[in-house]
Amino acid sequence: MGKKMNVNFKLVAIFPKRFRYLPIQMSLLLFTISAMICLLASVVFLLNPQPSYSLPNSLQQILPAYLQTNHHGWGLGLETACRGASNCPDQNREWNILYHLGGNGPWVEKVDGVVKGGIRVPDDCEIDMAHMMSRHGERFPTKNAGARMIVLLKKIRSSGVELKGSLAFLNDWQYFTDSPEKHFEQLTTTGPYSGTLEAFTTGVKLRTRYRHLWEKVLHNHTLFWASECDRVIDTARYFGAGFFGLENRHTELQIISEDESKAGDTLTPGDTCKTYVEDPELGHDYGYEMLYKYRATYLPAIAQRLEKENPGLQFSDSEIYSMQEMCGFEITVLGNSKWCNVFTRQEWSQFEYARDVIHYYRAGPGNKYAKAMGWLWLNTTANLIAEGPESAGPLYFSFVHDGDIVPMLAAFGIFEDTQDLPVDEMMEDRKWKTSQITPMGGRIIFERLSCTAKNKSAEKEIFVRFNVNDGIVPLEGCAGGPGESCPLNGFLEHVKRRGEIAGDFRTVCGLAHDAPDRPTFLRQPSPDSTMAAAAEGSEVKGDKPKKSRFWGI
């Protein structure tokens, strides 16, 4: 009896002790469950493209731009780090520095000239094919641009001048990388606008959006493509991890050489079009010539202002331009930059236009070689869309440089202005805005829509719409379909007409008559294809030495 009492005593003694900590344990459990619910809600509501599921503006503003579904304010969410810097959120105004960096800054959603209603799929329609051409994610400066920045900073520091006014912050400012040889031209890996994060997030975002297509290819041998450049390949790999998943053994990344010998069988026609590369006046360097002319209209006044604040210093146009470039690049590394505060909003609009000018004339609508170069990918994609998903497959993802997207858009003609961009003044009302077309991580997606006919017949009607950085852009003269999409036949006729304007790639580029004249690799394998090639390491690059990429100033 006494032994039983001892047992009962122990039980009674233990029970109140457990009970004492039960509220704490329950609180921890509830906290854990709440955190998991919040995480799930973030994925569902943040990444779901339906406007009704988007986060409220108050929450949108603390997210990086490429995670936002609404873009009102800058949303860096770094109030402490941002204090005193001009790229911090301004809740009372719509002006946003990220829309004025001319492709030198993080991904942003296209907001000008887009269809109302966002990317919502029109009623009685579904997307049955998606063809994407994407720029690499956020990166450090190119070697040339970065070298100019470092030379400028050394010049300022060696002058012995104690900086005042707009440049006073430089007295204790450090360059955003202490390992330029390692970092230049590579994806950024820190901050809210990290290039690696943006690429992965984009993969998750599109997997959510195209989940019905993802499920169709889940167990099939599926290809996606990247041009042969480290930052492009890394972008594709991070995207692939987000879209296909880390453990997917059916997906193969094909790396396409940028060598000039590839001719038309390439993702990078700016490297393979001989006359474009060799023409000193109207080829690739034409963009630089026009840039220098325009920036001479606004940079000297900035130099005079900064020199007046800091007697003893003198700045060239190139040096002022490098200062403006540092704003965008530092944002991609750290999430904010005090360089942005050096310049007025008008000066940022001028910088944005300067970036528009160089792309317009270097490989865009203002370059005589651009349309023939860009028509290669455009024509191949149009043929795949015409063929349909049943035999061609539903998903195509190609990763390139901005200098490869710009010719495709020139060939397509969707952003053509009524006149060429002038270089003696800024053309305010223009379609060609690099900041919204080819920001870092920028993407153009041709979405094929399969829609129920108005007469409810069994046969579906096919349309194509054009998703530019999550903004649907109507094609002028062919926007009569659901959600201002373009009927398939109208789209194919448009591409054919644009090809006639562009001319034959081999002829325009001065290549041999038997040189490849189209991308042969851009094709999904049949569902019963094996993964033998992938198992043997198909991502290994060729033996040829890698050629330096010349896109980017």
N, C-alpha and C positions, 0 to 999 in steps of 0.2 A: 504493500500500500504506500509506504514511504517512497519507494523507488518511483512509483507512478506519479506521486506528487512532485518529485524532482523533475520528472520529464515534463509534466504539465507546467511546472514553474519556468522551466527553460523555454518552453513554447510561449508562454505568456510573456516572459521577459523579452524574447526576441521579437515578437509581433509588434509591440509598441515602438521598438527601434526602427523596424521597417516602415511602420506607418508614419514615423516622424519624417522620413526622407521621401515618402511617396509623392508629396506635392512637387518636390524638386524634380523627381524622375518624370512625373507627368508633364511638367513644364518643358523639360528637355525633349520629351517625346513629341509634344505639340509643336515645339519650335522646329524640330526636324521635319515633321509632316508639313508644316507651313512653308518651310524652305523648299521642299520638294514640289509642293503645289505651285509656288511662285516660279520655280524654274520651269515647270511644265507649262505654266501660263505664258511665260516669256517666249518659249519656243512656239507655242500654238498661236498666240496673239501677235507676237512680233513678226514672225516670219510668214504668217498667212497673208496672202496678197489681197484678200477681200477687204475693202475699205471699212466695212462695219466691224472688223476685228482688229483694227489698228489701235495702237496705244494712244491714250490722250496726249495732247501736246505737252502737258507738264512733265510727263514721263519721257516723251520723245526727245525732249531737249537735253537729257543727260546721256543720250546714246550717241555713239559714233555715227556719222552720216550714213554709212552703208547699211547700218542696222535699222535706220529710221524708215517708217513708212510715210511720215509727214516731215516736211522740211521747212520749218518756220523757226528761225534762230540757228545759231551755230552749233549748239549742243555738244560742246567739248566736255562739260561736266568737270572742269578742272579749275574751280573758282580761285583756289589759292595760287596755283601755278600761273593762272591767267591774269592775275591782278596787275593792271597797268599795261597789258598787251591788247592791241586792237582787234585781235581775232577771237576775243572772248564773247560769249553770248550777249547780245543786246536785245532784251525781251520786248522793247518798245518799237523796234524797227525791223524792216524786212531785209535790209542790206546784209549781205553775207560774203565775207572774204573768200570763202571756198568757191564761189561762183565767178571769181575774177582772177584765178591763178593760171588760166590758159593751159590746163593739162599738167601743170607742175604741182598739183595738190591732190588731196584725197578724192575718192569717188563721191560724186554727188548725183542726185536724181535730176533728170531733165525736167524742166518746168516750163520752158518757153515753147510755144507752138505745138502743144500736145493735146490729145483728145480729152475732153472732160470725162470723168468717171474713172480715171486711172487705168490700171492694168486688169481690171475685172473682165473676165471672159463674157462676151455678149450672151444674152439669153438664148437658149436652144442651140448653143454652139459648144464645142470642146476643142482644145488644142490637140492635134494628133501628130504634129511634127514641130520640132524646135531646132533651128540652125543658128548657132551663136559664133560670132567672131569677137574675141575679147582681148583687150590690152592686158599686159602684165599688171600685177598689183603695185602698190605704192613702193617706190624705190628711193635710194640715195641718188645724188646727182651723178651724171655721167662723169667720166674721168676728165674730160675737157672742161665742163662747167665747174666741177669741183676744184680743179687746179686753179681756175681763174679766181674763185672765191678765196682760196688759201693765199694766193699772191696778193690779193687786195687786203686781206687782214694783216699780213706781214708788213705791207707798206704802211698801213695805218699805225700799227704798233711801233714800228721802227721810227716813225716821225717824231715821237716824243711829245706829241700834242695831247694835252688832257682834254678829252672829248666833252663837248657840251651840247645842249639842245637835243635834237632828235637822236643823236648818236651817243648820248651820255651813257646809255646802258652798256656800251661796248667796253667801258673801262674795267668791268669785271665779268664780261660775257665770255663764254667758251664755245668754240665751234662744236657742232652737234655730233661730231665723231672724232675720236682720237686715233682711229685706225683707217684713214682714207683708202689706203691701198687694199684693205680687206673689204671695205664697205661700198666704195663707189660702184655704181651700176647694179648693185644687188638689192633685193627686197629688204625693206625695213622690217624689224622684228620686235620693236618696242612701241609703246604708246597706243592710244585708242585707234589710230589709223594705220597700224602695222600692216604691211603688205601681205605678210603670211596670214594674219588674222582675216583680212579682207577677202583673200582668196578662199579660205576655208569657209567663212561665213556665207560667201556667195554660193558655194557648193551646197550648203545646207538650205539656203534660201530657195535655190532652184529645185532642189530635191523635194522641198515642200510644195512648190508651185507645180512641178511636173511629176508629182508622185505617181500618177496613173501611167505615165510613160516610163518612169523608172522601174515600176513593177514589171513592165513588159520586157525589159532588157536585163532584168536582175540576174537571170541564169543563162544569158546569151553572151557570146564573144562580142564585146563592144569596144570600139576604138574611140579614142579622142586624140587630138593632135596639138603639137607645140613646135614652134620654130626653134632652131638650134641656138639658143641663148640661155644662159643660166637662169636669169630672172624670169624668163618666159616659161622655162621648164619647171622651175620651182612653183610658179603660180599655178600651172596645170596640175602639178602633184598635190598641192594643198587643196585646190578646188576638187580634185578627184577624191581626196579623203573625205571632204564634206559631202559630195554628191553620191559617190558610189560606195563609200565606206572603206575603212582600212583593211578589212578582211576579204574584200571582194576579189576573187581569183579569176573572174571572167572579163576583167577590164584591162585594156592594153593602151598605154600611152605611146603613141608613135612620134618620134622626134624627126622633124623634116629639116633637112640640110638647108642652110642659107647660102650655099656655095653658088657662084655665078653660073656654073655649068648646068644647073637644074633648069634653066630657061623658064618655060611656063609651068613646069611640074613643081610648083613651089607655093609656100605661104608668104614668101617675102619677095615679090617681084621687083621691089626697089633695088635689090642686090643683083638681079639677073637680067634686067633690061639694060643692055649695053649702051645704047645711045643716051639713055637717061643718066647713067653714071658718068659718061665721058663728055657730055655736052657742058662746057664751062659756063655758058650764058643762060640757057633755058632748061637745064637739067636740074639735078638735085640742089645745086648751089644757088639757083634762082631764088629760092626762099630766103636765104641769108641776105642776098642783095636787097630784096624788098624790105626785109626786116630792118636793115641798117638805115634805109631811107626813112621809114616811118618813125623809128625810135628817135631819130635826130630832131623830130618835131616837138618832143616833150621832155627828153632826158636832160638837156642842157639847163633848163630852168630849175630842175631838182638839184643839179650839181651846184648851181649858184646859191641856192638856199642853204644847202649843207655846208658849203665853203664859207658862207657869211657867218654861220654859227660857229665854225671852227677855222679861224684864220690860220694859214700855213699849210692847209691841205687843199689839194686839187683832185678832182675826180673826172674821169673820162666817161663817155656814154656806156662803154662796156662795163665799167666798174659800178655805175649806178644800176645797170641792168642786173648785175650779179647780186647786188643788195636785194633787189626785188625778188630774184629767184630764191634767195635764202629763206624768205618768209615761208613759201610753200614747202620747201624741202625740210625745214626744221619742224613744221607741223606734222609731216609724215613720219618723223622720227620721234618727236616728243609730245605732239598733240597741241602745241602752241608755239608762238614765236613773237618776240618783241620787234623783230624786223618789220612785221606787218604795220607797226605803229609809226614807222618812220615816214610813211607816205599817206597822202590824202586819198579819199575815195575816188576822186577824179583821176589821180595818178594811177590808182589800181585799175580803173576802167581803161586807161591808156595802155597799161601793161597787158591787160587781157586782150586788147585789140592787137597789140604787137605780136602776141602769141598766135592769134588768129591769122595774121598776115603771113607769118613764116610757114605755117602749115598749109595755108591756102595756095601759096605759090611754090612750095617745095614738093608737095605730092598731092595737093588737092585740086579743086576745080580750076585754079589759075595756072596749072602746069600742063603743058601740052601732051605729056607722056602719061599722065595719071590715069585717065579713063581706060586706056588699053591695059595698064597694069592691074587696075582694080576689077576689070571685067572678068578676069580669070576665075576668082573665087565666086563672084556673083553669078556667072553663067553656070558654073558647076552646081551651085546651090539651087538655082532656079530649076535645073533639070531634075535634081533629086526631089524637089517639092512637087514637080509635075508627076513624077513617077509614083509618089505616095509612100506611106509608111509600111505598107504590107510587104513590099519587096525591097525598099531602100532602107528601112529602119527609121525609127522615130526621133533619134537624138544625134545631133552633130555639134561638137564643141571644139573650136579651133582657137588657139592662143598665139598671139603675135605681138607686134609693137604698134604704137599709134601710127607710125609711118606706113603701116600695111593696111590699117583700117581706113585711113583717109583716102587712098586711091579707090578703094571699093565704094566709098560713099560718093566720090566724084563720078565714078562710073554709073552708079545708081541714080544720081541726080536729085536726091531727096532734099538736099540743103543748098540748092543753087539759088543765088541771088540774081536780081535783075541786072546787075553790073558787077565787074570785078572790084575787089576791095581796093579803095584808093589808099595811097601811102603818104599823101600830103595832109590828110585829115582823117579823123575817125568817122566811119560810117555807123551811126547809132543803130539804125533799123536794119538789121541783117539776120539771116538765118544761120550763117556760119559762125558758131560760137564754140570754140574748142573746149572751153571749160565744161560745157554740158554734153559735148559729143564724145570727146576722148580724154576724160580725166584718167588718172591712174586707176586701173581696174575697170575702165569703161567697156561697155559691151553693147553690141548690136545683135538683136535676136529676131530672125525671121520666123514668125509663128504661123503655121498653117492651121486654119480653122475649118472644122467639119461641122456644118450647121444643118439643122432640119429645114427642109424647104417650106416655103409659105403655104404650099398646097398640101403639106404633110405627107408627101410621097415618100416611098421607101428610100429613094436615092438622095444622098446627101449633097448639099451644095458646098463648094470649096472656096475659101477666101484666104488671103494672106494679109497679115498685119505686121507692123514694123515697130518693135520694142527697142527704144534707145534709152538705155539707163533708166528703165522702169517708167518711161513715158511713151505712150503710143503716139507715133508721128504719122499723120495721114500723108499718102502719096498724092500730090497734086494731079488732078485729072483722073484719079482712080481710087476714089474713097466712098463708093456707093454701097459697100457691104455693111454688115453688122458692125457697130462700133467704128465706123469710118474705115473699115478694112477694104482691101482691093480684091475684086473677083479674080480667081485663079487665071483665067484667060487674059484678063486685062494686065495682070502682073507679068505674065509670060510675054505678051506683046510689048510691054514697056521695056523689059530687059532686052528683047531682040532689037528694038529701036536704039536703045542705048549702046548696044554692041556695034551697030552700024556707025554710030557717031564716034565710038572709041577707036575703031579700026583693028586690024589684025595685029595681035601682040608681036608676032615674029617680025612683021614688016615695020611696025612703029619702032621696035627696039633694035633693029638692025641685026637680027639673028638669022642663022641659016634656015632655009626653007623646010628642012627636016628636023629642026629643033622641037622639043616638046612644046605644045601649045596649050596645055591645060593640066590642072592637077589630076593625076591618075590615082592618087592615094585616098582621096576624099570619098570614101565609100565604106559602108558598114559590111562586114562579112555576112555570109548566110548563117542562119541560126545554128547549123550543125557543124560550123567550123570548129576546129580544135584550138586549144591554147598552147600548142607546142612552141610556137615562136615566142610567146610571152614567157613560157617556162624557161626558155633558154636565155632569157635576159634581153628582150627586144628594146629595152630602154637604153642600152649601151650606145653611146655615140660612135660615129664613124672614126676612122683612123686619121682623117684629114685634120690638119691644125685648124683651130677655130679662128675665124676671121672677125676682126673688130667690127662692132655694129656702129653705123654712123648716124642713126637717128638720135635726135636730141642735140640742142645747142648748148 
